[in-house]
């Protein structure tokens, strides 16, 4: 049984010597792959989440992908400190030209590999630390569940994609059609979405507030909340920074 920590692996590296061996990983749940783990399990036959393996330094953070093969859906949340015991697997090497390069993708995500476990019993929750990711996950899941309750399956998937940037419910054939039409970018929450939200907040607040400073603060605040609700992807954060730079002139 081996332990992996960022202190021992500050320089990112796969662990080929431990491939197919049982390993113990200590870390903090960083993110959960799905807002609907049951549906994800039905599609892929496993549930996945990401564990951050880090020390107190903000400069070094490595992660490991955990795949659970048991059809059971306990309430796990980002920020929980866990000890996970499972079989360590290296990402597949690229063997066919123009095929998906798993190792390159893992390196980009800073994933040192994946840990496959058969049962949730192999996960021990040892504590919990404060993290905005927990609130972010819960708020997105709350909104997502309301969409599923009030809309049809297709409409809920589309709205969740446009508003939350959550595309995992979109049928692959439909997503391919959007790509052929050249409008698949609408699924990526970025400047278009943030600009529309900010414009309507700015426009409507003008009926209630005369002060440009107040309208600016309200617009930035609503845009920030939407940025959180959409998952804080890199394009969204970039757009929010540009929006703040633009609106700060009114302050």
GUZASE-860623 format. One record per residue: residue number from 1; z, x, y of N, C-alpha, C in turn. Coordinates in steps of 0.001 Angstrom, whole numbers, plus 524288, in hexadecimal, padded with zeros to 5 digits. Each point is the difference from the previous one (the first is absolute). Layout:
! GUZASE-860623
- nr,n_w,n_u,n_v,ca_w,ca_u,ca_v,c_w,c_u,c_v
- NUM,Z,X,Y,Z,X,Y,Z,X,Y
...
This chain:
! GUZASE-860623
- nr,n_w,n_u,n_v,ca_w,ca_u,ca_v,c_w,c_u,c_v
- 1,80000,8035B,7FB5A,80000,7FCA5,804A6,80000,80378,804CE
- 2,7FC26,7FF41,8035A,7FF45,8035D,8047C,80094,7FCE9,8050F
- 3,8018E,802A6,8040A,80089,7FD88,8051E,7FC39,80294,803CD
- 4,7FD8F,7FCE8,80343,7FC5E,801F7,803E8,8023E,7FECF,8055D
- 5,7FFD5,803AE,80380,801CF,7FF0F,80550,7FC5D,802BD,803C4
- 6,80014,7FE59,804CF,7FCA9,80269,803EF,801AD,8059D,8010B
- 7,8050E,80118,7FF51,801ED,8054B,800DA,7FD58,803D8,7FC56
- 8,7FEF2,7FE2F,7FB27,7FD79,80358,7FC1E,7FA0F,7FFD2,8006C
- 9,7FDF7,7FC82,80331,7FA58,7FF57,8002F,7FE38,7FEA6,80588
- 10,801AB,8031E,803CB,7FE63,7FEFE,8055E,7FA26,800E2,800AE
- 11,7FDF4,803CB,7FD24,7FA5A,800C2,7FFFC,7FDC0,7FC75,7FBD9
- 12,7FD08,7FC26,801B5,7FE13,7FC0A,7FC65,7FD1F,80279,7FB6B
- 13,80137,7FE10,7FB51,7FD7B,80202,7FB57,800BD,7FC27,7FB8F
- 14,7FBF0,7FF4F,7FCD3,8009F,7FCFB,7FB3C,8035B,80314,7FC22
- 15,801BD,7FD63,7FBF4,8036E,8027F,7FC24,7FD6B,7FFEE,7FA9D
- 16,7FBE4,80314,7FF41,7FD0B,7FFC2,7FB18,8033C,80163,7FB35
- 17,80403,80344,800A8,8032E,8019A,7FB79,80328,7FB79,7FDC7
- 18,800AE,7FBDB,80318,80349,7FB9A,7FE4C,7FCD0,7FB30,7FE82
- 19,7FADB,80098,7FFAC,7FCA8,7FB94,7FEAB,8017F,7FDB9,7FAB2
- 20,800A6,7FACD,7FFDE,80160,7FD13,7FB3F,805A2,800E3,7FE3B
- 21,8032D,8027E,80351,80576,800E8,7FE96,80390,7FC33,802EF
- 22,804A4,7FF32,7FDC0,803D1,7FC7C,80274,8029E,802D5,80484
- 23,80034,7FD5D,80476,80210,80265,804BC,80384,7FC2A,802E4
- 24,803E8,80211,80284,80374,7FCD8,80351,7FED3,8013B,805B4
- 25,7FF26,7FBF0,8030A,7FEC1,800A5,80587,80420,7FD49,8034D
- 26,8020F,802CA,803C7,803C5,7FDD0,803AB,7FD64,7FF86,80552
- 27,80093,7FB82,8026B,7FD97,7FF46,8051C,80129,7FAB1,80240
- 28,7FCFC,7FE8D,803E8,8009F,7FB0A,802C2,7FAE7,7FCF4,7FFB1
- 29,80060,7FAF3,7FEDF,7FB50,7FCC7,7FFCE,7FD8B,7FFE7,8056C
- 30,7FB3F,801DB,80049,7FD49,80073,80503,7FCEE,7FB10,80147
- 31,7FD0A,7FE20,7FC3D,7FCD9,7FB51,800D4,7FECD,7FD6F,7FACE
- 32,7FEEA,7FAF1,80037,7FEBE,7FCEF,7FB56,7FA55,7FE4B,80074
- 33,7FD21,800C7,7FBDF,7FA59,7FF6B,80028,7FE3E,7FA6A,80111
- 34,80312,7FC30,7FE8D,7FE2A,7FA97,8003D,80414,7FC6B,80267
- 35,7FE1F,7FBEB,802BB,80378,7FBD8,801D6,800BE,7FBDB,7FBD1
- 36,7FCD0,80020,7FBFF,80066,7FC58,7FB9D,7FF83,80325,7FAF7
- 37,80459,80200,7FE1E,7FFF0,80389,7FB84,7FE2F,7FD3E,7FB07
- 38,8011B,7FB02,7FF97,7FE59,7FD21,7FB55,7FA05,7FFC3,7FFB2
- 39,7FD86,7FED3,80464,7FA57,7FFB8,8000D,7FD94,80563,7FF06
- 40,8025D,80403,80257,7FE0D,8054C,7FF28,8006E,80188,7FA44
- 41,80444,7FE7D,7FD89,800B3,8014B,7FA79,7FBD4,7FD60,7FCAC
- 42,7FEC1,7FB2A,80147,7FC06,7FD2F,7FD05,7FAA4,8029A,80079
- 43,7FEF8,8025A,80490,7FAF5,80287,800D5,7FFC4,80576,7FD9B
- 44,8044C,802E9,8006E,7FFDD,8057F,7FE78,80372,8014C,7FB4F
- 45,80341,7FC53,7FE56,80360,8010A,7FB89,8048E,80396,8012D
- 46,80143,80094,80506,8047A,80341,80180,80192,7FEBF,8059B
- 47,804C8,8014A,80151,801DF,7FF95,8055F,800D6,80583,80211
- 48,7FED2,800D8,804EF,80037,8054B,80225,8031A,8002A,8050B
- 49,802A7,80455,800D0,80269,80111,80509,8004F,805E4,800B6
- 50,80119,801AA,804CE,7FFF7,80581,80161,8058C,801CD,80130
- 51,80181,8045A,7FDAE,80524,8024C,800F0,7FF57,804FC,8032F
- 52,802F8,80062,8042D,7FFEC,804A9,80347,803DF,803F8,7FDE8
- 53,7FE0D,804B0,7FF11,80355,8043C,7FE18,8009A,803C3,80487
- 54,80476,7FFE4,80283,80082,802EF,804D9,80591,801F0,800AC
- 55,80099,803C3,80388,80537,801A5,8019F,800EA,7FDF5,80580
- 56,8038C,80267,802D7,80146,7FE16,8053B,7FBEF,80188,80417
- 57,7FC59,80343,7FE8C,7FC08,801BC,803BA,7FBC9,7FBDF,800A9
- 58,7FE49,7FF3B,804DB,7FBCC,7FC45,80106,7FAA0,80277,7FF44
- 59,7FFD9,80525,7FF56,7FB04,802B4,7FFB2,7FDC4,80019,7FA7D
- 60,80348,7FF13,7FC17,7FE39,80063,7FAA3,80154,7FB02,7FD14
- 61,7FC13,7FD42,7FE50,800C7,7FB49,7FCE2,7FBB3,7FFAC,7FBEA
- 62,8018B,7FFF9,7FB22,7FC5D,7FF0B,7FBB9,80168,7FAD5,7FD74
- 63,7FC48,7FDC6,7FD3C,800C9,7FAD9,7FDB1,7FE27,8000D,7FA56
- 64,801C8,7FC2C,7FD13,7FE22,7FF4C,7FAAF,7FF06,7FA2E,7FF22
- 65,7FBC7,7FEC4,7FD69,7FE98,7FA94,7FEEC,80291,7FE67,7FADD
- 66,802A4,7FB89,8000E,802B4,7FE08,7FB5A,7FD32,7FB27,7FE0F
- 67,7FE4D,80012,7FB23,7FD67,7FB93,7FD83,80397,7FDC3,7FBD1
- 68,8015A,7FAF3,8008E,80375,7FD5F,7FC46,7FCB8,7FC5C,7FC9D
- 69,8006A,8009E,7FADC,7FCB7,7FD0C,7FC64,8028E,7FAF6,7FE25
- 70,804E0,7FF0E,80186,802C0,7FB4A,7FE43,7FEDE,7FB74,803AC
- 71,7FED8,7FB6C,7FDB8,7FEF5,7FB58,80318,80529,7FD88,801A3
- 72,80237,8022B,8040D,804F3,7FE30,8021E,7FFEE,8018F,805BE
- 73,8024A,7FCC2,80360,7FF53,800E8,8058F,8053E,7FFC2,802E1
- 74,8032E,8040E,7FF76,804FA,80016,802D3,7FF14,800D2,805D6
- 75,803E2,7FEE9,8031C,7FF8D,80084,805A9,80137,805A5,8018A
- 76,7FC0C,80339,8002C,800A8,80551,801F5,7FDDA,80034,8057F
- 77,8024D,8035F,8033D,7FE88,80033,8057F,7FF9C,805A0,801DA
- 78,7FCAE,80107,803CA,7FFE3,80533,80260,80559,80164,8022F
- 79,80157,804F1,7FFA4,80510,801D1,801E8,80410,8009B,7FBBE
- 80,7FF16,7FDB7,7FB72,803BA,8008E,7FBB6,7FF84,80572,7FD96
- 81,8047D,80280,7FF3B,8000C,80519,7FD72,80020,7FF23,7FA19
- 82,7FC8B,802A6,7FD3C,7FF56,7FEFA,7FA6B,7FFA9,80510,7FCE9
- 83,8013C,7FF77,7FAF9,7FEEF,80409,7FC21,7FC6A,7FD85,7FBF8
- 84,7FB64,8022C,7FF5A,7FC13,7FDCA,7FC81,7FEDE,803E5,7FBA6
- 85,8002D,7FE27,7FB33,7FED7,8034D,7FB7D,7FB34,7FDE6,7FD38
- 86,7FBFC,80347,7FF77,7FB3B,7FE3D,7FD7E,7FC72,80481,7FE98
- 87,7FB53,7FEB3,7FE4C,7FC2F,803ED,7FE55,7FC9E,80197,804A1
- 88,8001E,8050A,8011C,7FD03,80214,80461,7FA47,800A2,7FE74
- 89,7FC73,7FE29,80370,7FA6F,80048,7FEF4,7FD2B,80264,804AE
- 90,7FC75,80397,7FEE4,7FCA9,80228,80412,7FB95,7FC30,8013B
- 91,7FE1B,7FFE6,804CC,7FB61,7FCC6,80123,7FB3B,80231,7FD34
- 92,7FC4C,7FC95,7FECB,7FB52,801AC,7FD31,7FCD3,803D0,80347
- 93,7FDFB,803E3,7FD7F,7FC88,803AE,80294,7FA8F,7FD9E,80073
- 94,7FD23,80182,80415,7FABB,7FDF6,800C1,7FC46,802BB,7FC35
- 95,7FDCF,7FD02,7FC6A,7FC85,80243,7FC08,7FA5D,7FE47,800A2
- 96,7FF23,7FB92,80292,7FAB5,7FDF9,800C5,7FE9E,8006B,805CE
- 97,7FB79,8023B,8014F,7FE73,80065,8058A,7FFD5,7FAA0,802A1
- 98,801C2,7FFD8,804E9,80010,7FB3E,8033E,803DC,7FBE2,7FE10
- 99,80356,8015E,7FC48,80402,7FC5C,7FE30,804DE,8008A,80373
- 100,803A0,7FC6F,7FF42,804C8,80010,80327,8034B,804C7,7FE9D
- 101,80195,802E0,803F9,80313,804BF,7FF36,805C9,7FEAF,80086
- 102,8028B,7FF09,7FB8E,8057A,7FE64,8000A,80388,80448,8022E
- 103,7FEF8,804D0,7FE90,8035F,80446,801C6,7FFAF,800B3,805EB
- 104,7FB54,7FF78,80229,7FF75,80061,805A9,802F5,7FB9E,802B5
- 105,7FFA6,7FB3D,7FDD0,802C1,7FB88,80247,805EC,800D4,7FFC9
- 106,801ED,801F1,7FB98,8059E,800FC,7FF7E,801CA,8041B,803EB
- 107,7FCD0,80407,800C6,80176,80413,803C7,8003E,7FDC9,8058C
- 108,7FC3F,7FCB1,8014C,7FFEF,7FDAC,80539,804DA,7FCA9,800E9
- 109,801D1,7FD57,7FBD9,8049C,7FCAC,80072,80517,80307,7FF5F
- 110,7FF93,8050E,7FEBC,80494,80353,7FEE8,802F7,7FE19,7FB26
- 111,7FD2C,7FDDF,7FC37,80254,7FE68,7FB10,7FFB1,80494,7FC39
- 112,80465,801A9,7FDDB,80007,80460,7FC5B,7FE3D,7FE52,7FA8E
- 113,7FF06,7FB12,7FF44,7FE49,7FDE8,7FAFA,80210,7FA7C,7FF60
- 114,7FFE2,7FE05,7FB3B,8020D,7FAC3,7FF01,803F5,80039,7FB94
- 115,8038B,7FC43,80016,80416,7FF9D,7FC11,7FF6A,7FAB6,7FD55
- 116,7FF0A,8000F,7FAFA,7FF25,7FB2D,7FD15,804F7,7FE91,7FD05
- 117,801D9,7FB36,800DB,804B2,7FE38,7FD44,7FEDF,7FABC,7FD6D
- 118,80264,7FF27,7FB89,7FEF8,7FB42,7FD04,80384,7FB7C,8019D
- 119,804A0,80132,801F6,803C8,7FBE2,8012D,802B6,8011B,8052D
- 120,8017B,7FBD6,802AB,802DE,8008C,804EA,80568,80258,7FF27
- 121,801C7,8001C,7FB2B,80516,80263,7FED3,7FFFB,805D8,80110
- 122,7FB5E,80252,80054,7FF94,8059D,8010A,800B9,80144,805C9
- 123,800DE,7FBFA,8032C,800C8,800BE,8059D,805A9,7FEBD,80150
- 124,802B5,803BE,8022B,8057A,7FF49,8018F,8005F,80046,805F0
- 125,801F4,7FBD3,80263,800C2,7FFDD,805A5,8055A,80244,80137
- 126,8001F,80447,802E8,804E2,802CC,800FC,80228,7FF26,8057D
- 127,7FCDD,7FDE9,80374,801CF,7FF32,80559,7FBB0,7FDBE,80355
- 128,800E6,7FFE8,80512,7FC23,7FDD8,80393,800B0,8027E,80551
- 129,7FBA6,80152,8025D,8002D,8022D,80546,7FCFD,7FC70,803BD
- 130,8018A,80030,804F5,7FD75,7FCA7,803D5,7FA73,801E1,800E5
- 131,7FC4A,7FC66,7FFCE,7FA8F,8014A,80113,7FD37,7FB2B,8020D
- 132,7FC9C,800CD,803C8,7FCF9,7FB9F,8022D,7FC46,7FDCC,7FBF0
- 133,7FEA0,80326,7FC05,7FC4B,7FE38,7FC11,80213,7FB5E,7FCE1
- 134,8051C,7FFB6,7FF59,8024E,7FB92,7FD37,7FF16,7FAF9,80311
- 135,80142,80016,80508,7FF2B,7FB61,80350,7FA3C,7FEAA,80047
- 136,7FCBC,8040C,80066,7FA62,7FF2F,80055,7FDEF,7FD55,7FB18
- 137,8019E,801D4,7FB72,7FE39,7FDB8,7FB11,801CD,7FA59,7FF7D
- 138,804EF,7FEFB,8015B,8021C,7FAB4,7FF7D,7FD57,7FC38,803BC
- 139,7FEF5,801AE,804CB,7FD80,7FC86,803CD,7FA64,7FED5,7FE6C
- 140,7FD2A,803FB,7FE28,7FA99,7FF21,7FE45,7FFE8,7FC62,7FB39
- 141,803AE,800C6,7FC6C,80028,7FCC5,7FB4E,80155,7FA5B,80154
- 142,8037E,7FF35,803C5,80169,7FAB8,801B0,7FB38,7FD2F,80230
- 143,7FD1A,802A4,80362,7FB53,7FDAC,8024A,7FBE3,7FF05,7FBD0
- 144,7FF78,803A3,7FC67,7FC26,7FF94,7FBC8,80140,7FB58,7FC78
- 145,804F3,7FF58,7FEA3,80187,7FBA2,7FCA1,7FF08,7FABD,8029B
- 146,800BA,7FFBA,8052B,7FEDA,7FB26,802D2,7FA2D,7FECD,7FFF0
- 147,7FCC3,80403,80068,7FA63,7FF30,7FFAB,7FE71,7FDD7,7FAAB
- 148,80245,8022D,7FBE4,7FEB6,7FE4B,7FAB7,801AD,7FA61,7FEFE
- 149,80466,7FE71,8026E,80202,7FAB0,7FF31,7FCBC,7FBE8,802D2
- 150,7FDA3,80173,8046D,7FD7D,7FC1B,80357,7FA07,8001C,7FFD7
- 151,7FDCA,80421,7FDBC,7FA53,8006E,7FFE7,7FE0F,80093,7FA67
- 152,7FAF5,7FF14,7FF57,7FDA7,800DE,7FADF,8000B,805D7,7FECA
- 153,7FEFC,80147,7FB26,80036,80577,7FE53,7FC2D,8035E,80317
- 154,7FB2B,7FE0E,800AD,7FC0B,802FC,802D4,80166,8008E,805BD
- 155,8018F,7FBAC,80275,80150,8002E,80590,804C3,8036B,80105
- 156,803DE,7FFAF,7FC98,804A6,80344,8009C,7FE92,805C6,7FF9B
- 157,7FC77,8013B,7FC64,7FE4E,8056C,7FF5D,7FD1E,801EE,804DB
- 158,7FCA6,7FCAE,8023C,7FD0A,80182,804A3,8038F,800A8,804BD
- 159,80385,7FC40,800CD,8037D,80045,80484,803A3,804B7,7FF8D
- 160,80204,800ED,7FB51,80365,80489,7FF32,7FD10,80515,8010A
- 161,7FAF4,80009,7FEC8,7FCD5,804A8,800F6,7FF13,800CF,805CF
- 162,7FE8F,7FBB6,802BE,7FEBF,80071,80591,804D5,8013E,80344
- 163,80467,7FD8B,7FEB3,804AB,8006A,80344,80396,80464,7FE42
- 164,800FC,8005A,7FAEE,803B1,803DD,7FDFF,7FD65,80505,7FE24
- 165,7FADF,7FFEC,7FF7A,7FD58,80481,7FDD2,80107,800A4,7FA39
- 166,80189,7FBC2,7FD60,8014B,80018,7FA76,7FB5B,7FDE3,7FCEE
- 167,7FD09,80387,7FD9B,7FB0E,7FE7F,7FD92,8004B,7FF9F,7FA12
- 168,80494,8007E,7FDBC,80067,8003D,7FA4B,7FECA,7FACE,7FD60
- 169,80014,7FBAA,802F5,7FEC6,7FAE6,7FDB4,7FA33,7FE9C,80076
- 170,7FD17,80322,802E9,7FA78,7FED9,800C6,7FCFD,80120,7FAFA
- 171,7FCD2,7FC37,7FE76,7FCBA,800C7,7FB69,7FC3F,8048F,800E8
- 172,7FF70,80359,7FC1C,7FCCC,804BE,800A4,7FA55,7FEB2,80141
- 173,7FDEC,7FBC8,7FDB8,7FA95,7FE78,80126,7FF6D,7FE3C,805A6
- 174,803E4,7FD14,801EE,7FFDB,7FE37,8056D,80077,804A4,803B8
- 175,80366,803B1,7FEA8,8009A,804A7,8033C,7FAEE,8031B,8002C
- 176,7FD45,80035,7FB9E,7FAF4,802B1,7FFD6,7FC02,7FD44,8037D
- 177,80026,7FAC2,80021,7FC85,7FD12,80376,80108,8014E,805B7
- 178,804F0,80050,80171,80160,8015D,80563,7FDF2,8057D,80159
- 179,80041,80380,7FC38,7FDFD,80548,800EE,7FA13,7FFEB,800B4
- 180,7FD4A,7FCC2,7FCF4,7FA54,7FF96,80086,7FE7A,7FD9F,8053F
- 181,80327,7FC5C,801E0,7FEEC,7FD8A,8050B,8014E,80395,80491
- 182,802C8,8043C,7FED3,8015F,803C1,80419,804A4,7FE62,8034B
- 183,80350,7FC81,7FDFA,80481,7FE2B,80313,80523,800CC,7FD11
- 184,80002,80395,7FC44,804CB,800FA,7FD02,8044C,80256,80364
- 185,7FE84,80205,804A8,803EE,80259,80374,803E8,7FC00,8020F
- 186,7FEC3,7FAFA,7FFA1,803B1,7FC10,801EB,804ED,7FFE0,7FCA6
- 187,7FFC0,80240,7FB46,804AB,8003E,7FCAC,803A7,8046F,80197
- 188,7FE04,80395,8033B,80339,8045A,801CF,8024D,7FE9D,8054D
- 189,80508,7FEE2,80011,8029B,7FE82,804DD,8000D,804BD,8039F
- 190,7FD51,7FF81,8046B,7FF98,8046D,8039A,7FF6E,7FE02,80593
- 191,7FC9B,8028C,8030C,7FF7D,7FEAD,80584,7FE10,7FA82,800F8
- 192,7FC74,7FE03,7FCA0,7FDF5,7FABB,800B6,80466,7FBFB,7FFBA
- 193,80335,80059,7FBF3,8043E,7FC3E,7FF3B,80424,8008F,8043D
- 194,80188,804D5,8010D,8041D,800E0,803DD,7FE21,7FE72,80571
- 195,7FB00,800E8,80119,7FDD9,7FE7B,8050A,7FFFA,7FA26,800BC
- 196,7FE95,7FD0A,7FBEF,7FFF7,7FA4A,80055,80586,7FDE2,800CF
- 197,803B3,8020F,7FCE3,80571,7FE48,80092,801F4,80110,80588
- 198,7FF02,804B4,801DE,801F1,80187,8052F,7FD68,7FCCA,80451
- 199,7FAF3,7FEF5,7FF71,7FD41,7FCF3,803FF,80258,7FA95,80080
- 200,800E7,7FD5A,7FB95,80208,7FAAA,8003D,805AA,7FFDE,801E6
- 201,8030F,803E8,7FE87,80561,80049,80206,7FFE1,800D5,805E7
- 202,7FCA2,8038A,801C5,7FF87,80111,805A1,7FE11,7FB2C,802ED
- 203,7FC32,7FD53,7FDC3,7FDBB,7FB69,80293,803ED,7FB82,8004A
- 204,80284,7FED4,7FB93,803A6,7FB8F,7FFDF,804E1,80121,8033F
- 205,801E6,804DB,7FFDB,804B8,80148,8030C,7FF04,7FF81,805D5
- 206,7FB03,80024,8018F,7FECE,7FF67,80588,80151,7FAA3,8021E
- 207,80064,7FC11,7FC9B,80172,7FAB8,801B7,805E1,7FF7D,800F5
- 208,8030A,803C5,7FDEC,805B4,7FF9E,80061,8025D,80462,80349
- 209,7FD39,8045C,8006E,80220,80480,802CE,7FC08,801D9,80409
- 210,801E6,800EA,804AF,7FC94,801F6,80422,80028,805F7,8001E
- 211,80484,80228,7FEC7,800AC,805A4,80044,7FCAB,802B5,7FBDE
- 212,7FCC3,803B9,801BA,7FCCA,802FE,7FC54,8035E,8035A,7FC72
- 213,8046B,801CE,801F4,8036A,80348,7FCC7,80235,7FCEC,7FB63
- 214,8019D,7FB26,80117,80223,7FCD0,7FBC6,7FBD0,7FEC6,7FBF5
- 215,7FB5E,7FEAB,801D5,7FBB5,7FED2,7FC5A,7FEAD,804D5,7FCBD
- 216,80031,8048E,80275,7FEE0,804D5,7FD34,80400,80106,7FBBA
- 217,804FF,7FF5D,80153,80429,800FD,7FC36,7FFA3,7FC35,7FB6C
- 218,7FEFF,7FAF9,8012F,7FF84,7FC0B,7FBDB,7FB51,8013D,7FC7F
- 219,7FBB0,8017C,8025D,7FB48,80130,7FCF1,800DC,804B2,7FC6C
- 220,8026C,80417,8020C,80111,804B1,7FCD3,803C9,7FEAC,7FB96
- 221,803EA,7FCC7,80132,803D6,7FE8C,7FC00,7FD7D,7FCDB,7FB97
- 222,7FCDA,7FC11,80161,7FD5C,7FCD5,7FBFF,7FC31,80357,7FCDE
- 223,7FD38,8037B,802A6,7FC54,80371,7FD4C,802DB,8038D,7FC2F
- 224,8049A,801CF,80183,80311,80364,7FC8B,801E0,7FCFC,7FB33
- 225,801C0,7FB29,800D0,801BC,7FCC4,7FB92,7FB77,7FF06,7FC42
- 226,7FB64,7FEF3,80232,7FB6C,7FF31,7FCAB,7FE7E,80501,7FD23
- 227,80090,8045D,802A8,7FEF3,8050F,7FD98,8038A,800CA,7FB40
- 228,804E6,7FE85,80073,803A1,8005A,7FB9A,7FE6C,7FC3F,7FBA4
- 229,7FED7,7FB1C,80176,7FECA,7FC00,7FC17,7FB0F,80141,7FCF4
- 230,7FC67,802D8,80266,7FB1A,8013A,7FD5D,80060,804D4,7FC8F
- 231,8049F,80266,7FFD3,800C3,80465,7FC7A,7FFD7,8055A,80283
- 232,7FF25,80041,80519,7FFFE,804F0,802E8,7FC4B,803F6,7FD95
- 233,7FB32,7FE60,7FEFB,7FC19,803AD,7FE1B,7FE85,803B1,80477
- 234,7FD93,80455,7FEA8,7FE9C,803E8,803F2,7FC5E,7FDC5,80434
- 235,7FBE2,7FCFA,7FEA8,7FCB7,7FDB7,80424,8030E,7FC64,803A6
- 236,803C5,7FD13,7FDCD,8031F,7FC75,8033C,80373,80304,803C4
- 237,8027D,8041B,7FE19,80365,8032F,8035B,7FCCA,8028D,8044C
- 238,7FB63,801FC,7FE9D,7FC93,80276,803DA,7FE79,7FC16,8043D
- 239,7FEB2,7FB42,7FE67,7FE7D,7FBF7,803C5,80495,7FE76,80372
- 240,804AE,7FFCA,7FDB0,8049E,7FE8C,80309,8012D,80421,80425
- 241,7FF6C,804F5,7FE93,800EE,80431,803C9,7FC29,7FF92,80492
- 242,7FB07,7FEEA,7FED1,7FC1B,7FF68,80426,80128,7FB3F,80364
- 243,801D8,7FBD3,7FD8B,8016D,7FB4D,802F3,8047D,80110,803C9
- 244,803F1,802DA,7FE23,80475,80152,80359,7FE44,8037C,80484
- 245,7FC89,803AF,7FED4,7FE03,8036C,80436,7FD26,7FCC8,8042A
- 246,7FD08,7FC2A,7FE3F,7FD08,7FCBD,803A2,803A5,7FC7A,8033A
- 247,8039B,7FD49,7FD5C,80367,7FC41,802B3,80430,802A6,80348
- 248,80159,804DE,7FEB0,80432,80288,802E7,7FE90,800CC,805B8
- 249,7FAFC,7FFA1,8013B,7FE6F,80052,80575,80257,7FBA9,80351
- 250,8010F,7FB75,7FD9F,80250,7FBA3,802D9,805E3,800C5,800E4
- 251,80247,803DC,7FD53,80594,800FD,800AE,80114,803E5,8045D
